[in-house]
Amino acid sequence: ARVRVMELDEQPNVTFDQIGGLREEIEEVREAVEYPLTKPEIYKRIGVEPPKGILLYGPPGTGKTLIAKAVARQSRACFIRMSGSELVHKYIGEGAQLVRELFTLARERAPAIVFIDEIDAIGSMRTNDGTSGSAEVQRTLMQLLAEMDGFGNRGNIRIMAATNRIDMLDPALLRPGRFDRIIEIPLPDAEARIEILKIHSAKMTLSRKVDLAVVAELAGKTTGADLQAICREAGMMAIRRNADAVGQEDFIAAIRKVKREAPAPDARMY
Ligand code: ATP
């Protein structure tokens, strides 16, 4: 059962060129995560401590996991992912133990990048709602803080986390020495949407009439995950029409379908 809550990827297959937009964000993550692993002497020479934990926040489906995997690959580190919400909802009573095991695994497999997805599930502000889960969630959070405090900033284990509810996080998590580098991963703008559409349609046969800039414009407020779904749906539409290539009209129909199924992420959610 533990295998599922912790996902170990010895060599993630995501490269930076599979990520559309987010250039500055990627550079920031590389400075905080990759260079301390691959060029520790720079930090030593200049005499600064690299940040200990890196928190990525923004709407779901915008590429947080992709970035973490690409950075792990680039750093030749293994990638260990744990889902905060699965930890809390599926492994009741085991949270603190699993956090301990997560860090044991990371030490065994170092260099490693530990990625805690949906960290808000274990690191939300204390609510005092008296539910039976909350004391257990508190213990899980305390274990995570203790594990982080037990690390040097320069070790070959880097800790990343992601959330779309940064407003809900317990301030204890954001203190210096914890998740002290916070990077927003926003929705893609029109230009980034074109790049993402290109990435996800690269292997598709497109009609010459397809204009991805127009598709990106028509798609409007969407996530990378929505744009991936739009490409896939457009391909399905072309198959259904028995066409040789995917046409602009397929993309337009796909936008309608995907946007109906996944309403635009609400900016207030994070
Ligand atoms: P969540 O918070 O739901 O875990 P996330 O931000 O981690 O979301 P990812 O898992 O990285 O999102 O993205 C989901 C999928 O959407 C990716 O596997 C990828 O196919 C696509 N995607 C998202 N953002 C991008 C992007 N910037 N460029 C290319 N593809 C993207």
Residues whose N, C-alpha, C, O or C-beta is under 5 A from the ligand:
A	BS01	ATP	Q18 I19 G20 P59 P60 G61 T62 G63 K64 T65 L66 I196 G224 A225 Q228
